[in-house]
């Protein structure tokens, strides 16, 4: 199973949209996909029409060892989803003082079978929940909005990844960097694209996700982009991203 951590400590770059729609795109390529919501804001959960506040147990119960992943996973279309809720913020505080706090998610994923991909939607920070994802994951996919501070945030994230690789998870590899909300007609967007391509040799994916209103609308209907607007630019871009992830295969460590 390929386990992709979708992470950028900067907010508003399209992490949840990428997790949901890349997952749906992979499922449409006959891949078996598991999505994990690790963000207390539970945006992935609500984006797929799951009412987190109505659920007795969510991701927090998995991380505290109260139940297994399979006990809280829910089927949404062609995807299996482990939802989150606002209670996950309390779980992070609770875990801060216990042993093996960085490896709780890795332990929960051991023995999970039947999937080709596991995609993890992380909060916009490098706290304990994101750390659990980086320790458990095999690959890191970084959504980046083409703006002035993109390179700075990428540099800090790569420093963190280096520390993770030298300690908890030497097998973590970079699956790639994907530009989101990209507008080719804007000079700044093209300049940032070129700078990232020059600085991160070979790591910037060919597929960029264009700025598309349908991607912003789909979560309000609890749907992925392929269900909501299958002929939109957003659907075309995430279809291409899924194909590129499959084509590139598992990256070298």
C-alpha positions, 0 to 999 in steps of 0.5 A: 500500500502506498501511503501518501501524506498530503501536507503543507504547514501553510493553510489555504493551499488545497490540501483537503481538496487534493486529498479528496479529489486525488483519492477519487481520481485514483478510485476511478482508475480502479485503485482501492483508496483509504482516506484519513482525516487528521485535521481537527477542522474535519474539512475532509470529513464534511467535504464528503458529506459525513457529519462528524458531530453525529459520529460516536467515534472518529480518528481521535479514538483510533489514535488513543487506541480505543478502537481500530481504523476499521471500526470507524471507517465509512464508505463514501462512493468508491472511497473508505474514509476515516473521519475526524471531528473537533475532538481531535484537537483534544486528542492531540493534547492528550497524547502529548504526555504519553509514550509512543505518541509519534507512532500511534498512527503507524501502529493503527495502520499495521495490518490494514490490508485491501488498499492500494493507496492511503491518503492522509489529510493533515492540519496546516501545521507541523504538530503531533498529528502531522508528525504521526502522519509523517512517521506512518507515511511512505510518501509526501505530496506537497500542495503549494499555491503559487505565491511569494512565500511558497519557497520559504514554506517549502524549505521549512517543510523539507527541513522537517522531512529531513529530521523525520528521515534521520530518525523516526521514518527513514523510508519517507520519500517525496512523491512530489510538489503540486501547484494548486489554484494555478493561473497561467495568465498571471506572471507571478504564478509562472515565475513561482512555477519556474522557481520551484522547478529550478530549486526542487529538481524533478520534484515539481509534478507536471500536473498543475491544478488550475483555479476552478470555482467548481473545486470550491463548490463541490464540498458544500454538496458533500461530493468530490469533483468528479461527482459534482462537475465531471467535465470541469477543469478541476476534474480534468486536472485531478484526473491527470494528477491521479494518472501522473501519481500512478505513472511515476510510481513509488519514489526512491527513498 
